[in-house]
Amino acid sequence: MRTATARAHPNIALVKYWGKADEELILPVAGSMSMTLDAFATTTTVTLDPEADEDSFVLNGSPATGTALARTTRFLDHVRELAGSRERAHVDSMNEAPTAAGLASSASGFAALALAASRAFGLALDERALSRLARRGSGSACRSVVDRYAVWHAGTDDETSYAEQIDAPDLRLVIVTVDGAQKAVSSREGMRRTAATSPFYDAWITSTARTLEEMVRACAAGDPTRIGEITESHALRMHAVIASSEPPVRYLAPASVAVFDTAAALRAQGVFAHTTADAGPNVCVLTTPADAERVAEAVSAHGSVRIVGPGPGAHLVDETVDAG
Ligand code: DP6
C-alpha cells in the first residue's frame, strides 16, 4: 500500500490572476504574485486502492460528490498519466479555514493534493513540476506550492507556466471576514464572463503584465510602501474590470469598501495599511509586523479579524510505502 500526507496553505495574491489563456491547461493571461499564508492549512492524505474502480474523496469528514469529486478525479487523472498508473485512490482532506473566511481553499487544497498524490503514485517531482501539476487543479494553487512569496510566470505552455519563490520584505495580512456577505459568482465563472464581455479586458491583461514587473522590482528593492501601493491599486483594477462585465459582477460588499476607507484613513495617520480583496466580500489589509495590531483593531468594526504572515509552501507530513 502506498499512502502520503501533505499540508499546504492558502495564498493571497498581491498582483492578481484573473483570466485564462487556456482553460484546459489553466494558463493565465498574465503572471501574478502572492504571499503564501502561515494559517488555514489543508492537510490531505492520498491512499492508493488497488481494489477500487473509482476514486473517492472525503472533505472535512464528509464524502464529496458531484463537482468536487469530479474535479478531484480529473486531477488524479493527470497524476496517473504522469505516473503511468491506472490505480484508483482515496483522498481524505481536512481544511482548517473557516468556511466563512472565504479563503480560496482550492489553492491550499490542490497544492496539498498535488504533493500527496504525486508521492502516493511514486513520483518525485521538483518544486517547479509540482507547481505545474497543482496549477492543473486550480490556477492559484501553483503559488501555494512555494514558501512565503511567489511569482507565477504566465508562460506560454504547460512547461513554462509555474510559480517560483521570490524574496520580499516581511509583511502581514489582516484578514477581515466582513459581515453581510452575499453568495458570489465562482472565480472560474467570473473570469469567463469578464473575458467574454468586458470592453476593458485587453487593458487589464497588458497592464497586469506591467504591474507584475513593477511588483517584482519593488520586492527586489525591499520597498514595502511601493509593494503596498501596487497591491491596492491592482486589486481595485481587478474589481473594476470584473464590474465592467455583463451581466455585471460585484464581489465587494459595503463593509468591504468600508475596510478600504478605514485603511486609507490609517495611512493618512502614517500607519502602513494597503487593502486587497479576491472574488468575494472578505478583505485583506497588507501591513507591517509593527503596525499589524493597530490595523486589526481599526478594521475590527467591519468584521472578524485574523493577522497572518508568510508561511511555508506545500510539504510532506507522512509517507508509507509498503512494497507488499
Ligand atoms: C481572485 O485560482 O480559484 O483569487 O484557476 O479557475 O481555479 P481557477 O481560479 P482560482 O482564481 C483565483 C482568483 C483570485 C486572484 C488570485 O488568487 O490571483
Residues whose N, C-alpha, C, O or C-beta is under 5 A from the ligand:
A	BS01	DP6	A13 V15 K16 Y17 S32 S106 G137 S138 G139 S140 A141 S187 R188 D278 A279
